[in-house]
Amino acid sequence: MIYERLLIDGAVLTIYAPSNFSSFSEGRKRPFMLICPGGGYERCSDREAEPVAIRFMALGYACAVLRYSVCPDAYWPVALHQLAHSVTYIRNHCTKYFADPDRIFVMGFSAGGHLAACLGTMWRDISDDCRPDALVLCYPVISSAEYEHKASFENLLGSKYGEMKQQLSLEKCVSPLTPPSFIWHTMTDESVNYRNSVLFAQALEKCGIPHELKLFSGGGHGLSLADASVLSSRHREVNSEVSVWPELADSWLRENIV
């Protein structure tokens, strides 16, 4: 196994990748999953980091976790450029990580989902090399309108909150160039309203972009894998209905991203 920690524009990118393909057919390349933990743009959650990478490695992915810069040390657009440059780095080093340069996916949780979706809707303003081939959005912050998670936008924008929040309401930023997306949310999420995901899915539908929206009937915010591997003193919930989401995302990606 390859385990590396790199600095990308001040962010920490941790790589988890296979070191060889002894048990696979010759020439096979794995999809690559780059994970952006949540944390309201004030921290990066441990529960949405390495445990998720380990789970997706077991599903056949090379993975990385990006611990991007947050307030009060950094504000918009620092984290976006850290993520963009991380995707470019991975794409340029796919041979080293036995990865497919045409299947680089970005996953984000909560505010990390907002960051992932920012790159998915704004990559063309940075470079072609940083475009994700698909997004996986887990209970994402999307809208700064009626269903806004205000704290995330305040932490992201600081003194520019009032000036810029409408520009970062991402249901308004989707275009035909936005990557295909798998999105999931619980309908009882008490922190980030599930309609954030619905609004993004509706915008994708309007633009004719392949997507899947999975709404689970119950469960709180910040479930991560929703199984025993991510239990903590604050997050004690195991949800067997929700815990299938990695397999659902994996199946959708393999069927729709060739």
SVG drawing of the C-alpha trace seen along z (x, -y; Angstrom):
<svg xmlns="http://www.w3.org/2000/svg" viewBox="-39 -43 44 55">
<polyline fill="none" stroke="black" stroke-width="0.4" points="0.0,0.0 1.1,-3.5 0.6,-6.0 1.7,-9.6 1.1,-12.9 1.6,-15.9 1.2,-19.7 -0.9,-21.2 -1.1,-25.0 -1.1,-24.7 -3.7,-21.9 -2.8,-18.3 -3.5,-15.6 -3.2,-12.1 -3.0,-9.4 -4.2,-5.8 -3.4,-3.7 -2.5,-0.1 1.2,0.5 0.7,3.2 -1.8,5.2 -0.6,8.7 -4.2,9.9 -5.7,8.1 -5.5,8.4 -2.5,6.8 -3.0,3.2 -6.1,2.6 -6.4,-0.9 -8.5,-1.8 -10.9,-4.8 -9.6,-7.4 -11.8,-8.9 -10.7,-12.3 -12.6,-12.9 -13.4,-16.3 -14.6,-15.9 -17.2,-18.2 -17.1,-20.5 -18.9,-23.7 -15.8,-25.3 -14.3,-25.6 -12.7,-22.1 -12.3,-18.8 -14.1,-15.9 -12.0,-12.8 -15.1,-10.6 -15.5,-11.7 -11.9,-11.2 -9.8,-8.0 -12.7,-5.6 -14.3,-6.6 -11.0,-6.2 -10.6,-2.7 -14.2,-1.7 -13.7,-2.8 -10.3,-1.2 -12.1,2.1 -14.5,1.3 -11.6,1.1 -10.6,-2.6 -7.4,-4.4 -8.3,-7.2 -7.1,-10.5 -8.4,-12.8 -8.0,-16.5 -7.8,-18.5 -8.4,-21.9 -7.9,-25.2 -10.8,-26.7 -11.6,-29.8 -10.2,-31.8 -7.0,-30.9 -8.5,-30.9 -11.6,-32.1 -13.0,-31.8 -11.5,-30.8 -8.5,-29.2 -10.1,-25.8 -11.4,-25.7 -7.9,-26.2 -6.5,-23.6 -9.0,-21.1 -8.5,-22.0 -4.7,-21.7 -5.1,-18.3 -7.2,-16.9 -4.6,-18.2 -1.8,-16.6 -3.6,-13.2 -4.4,-13.3 -0.7,-14.0 0.5,-11.1 -2.1,-8.5 0.6,-6.0 2.2,-6.2 -1.1,-5.4 -2.3,-2.8 -5.3,-5.0 -7.4,-5.9 -7.0,-9.6 -10.5,-9.5 -12.1,-8.3 -11.1,-10.8 -14.1,-11.4 -14.5,-14.0 -16.6,-13.2 -17.7,-15.7 -19.6,-15.7 -21.8,-18.6 -19.6,-21.7 -17.1,-19.4 -20.0,-18.6 -20.3,-22.3 -16.6,-22.5 -16.8,-19.4 -19.8,-20.9 -18.0,-24.3 -15.3,-22.5 -17.8,-20.6 -19.6,-23.9 -16.5,-26.2 -13.6,-24.1 -13.7,-25.7 -12.6,-29.0 -9.5,-27.3 -8.2,-24.7 -9.4,-21.7 -7.1,-19.4 -9.0,-19.9 -12.4,-18.8 -13.7,-15.9 -15.1,-13.0 -18.0,-12.7 -19.1,-14.0 -20.4,-12.1 -22.2,-14.5 -23.1,-13.4 -25.7,-15.5 -24.2,-18.6 -24.5,-22.2 -25.7,-23.7 -28.1,-26.7 -27.6,-30.1 -31.3,-30.9 -34.3,-29.5 -32.6,-26.3 -29.2,-27.9 -26.8,-26.4 -25.8,-29.9 -22.8,-29.0 -21.1,-27.3 -21.4,-30.3 -20.4,-32.7 -17.3,-30.6 -16.4,-30.3 -16.9,-34.0 -16.1,-35.9 -16.6,-39.6 -17.8,-38.9 -20.8,-36.8 -23.4,-39.4 -21.6,-40.4 -20.9,-36.9 -23.3,-34.3 -25.7,-34.4 -22.8,-33.7 -22.1,-30.5 -25.6,-29.2 -24.7,-26.2 -28.1,-25.2 -27.7,-28.4 -24.2,-27.5 -24.9,-24.1 -24.3,-24.1 -24.0,-21.4 -20.3,-21.2 -21.0,-20.0 -19.9,-16.4 -22.4,-13.5 -23.3,-13.3 -24.4,-10.8 -26.1,-12.6 -27.6,-11.3 -29.3,-12.9 -31.6,-11.9 -35.0,-13.6 -34.8,-14.2 -31.4,-16.0 -31.7,-18.6 -28.7,-20.7 -28.6,-20.8 -32.1,-20.5 -32.4,-17.7 -33.9,-20.2 -30.3,-21.3 -29.7,-18.0 -33.1,-18.2 -32.3,-21.7 -28.9,-20.5 -30.5,-17.4 -33.2,-19.5 -30.5,-21.8 -28.7,-18.8 -31.9,-17.4 -32.6,-20.7 -29.1,-20.6 -29.4,-17.0 -26.6,-15.8 -26.7,-12.1 -27.3,-11.9 -28.8,-9.9 -30.5,-11.3 -31.0,-8.9 -33.1,-10.2 -33.2,-8.1 -36.3,-8.4 -34.5,-8.8 -31.2,-9.8 -29.5,-12.9 -26.7,-15.0 -23.1,-13.9 -23.7,-10.2 -20.5,-9.5 -20.6,-5.7 -23.5,-5.3 -21.9,-2.2 -20.0,-1.1 -16.6,-2.2 -17.5,-5.9 -19.2,-5.9 -18.0,-8.7 -19.0,-10.4 -21.0,-12.9 -22.1,-10.6 -23.5,-7.3 -26.0,-6.6 -25.8,-3.4 -28.3,-3.4 -28.5,-0.2 -30.8,-1.9 -28.2,-4.6 -25.0,-2.5 -25.5,-0.9 -24.8,-4.3 -21.1,-3.4 -22.2,-0.4 -25.0,-2.4 -22.6,-5.1 -20.0,-2.6 -22.6,-0.8 -23.9,-4.0 -20.4,-5.2 -19.3,-2.0 -22.5,-1.9 -22.4,-5.5 -18.8,-6.7 -17.1,-4.7"/>
</svg>
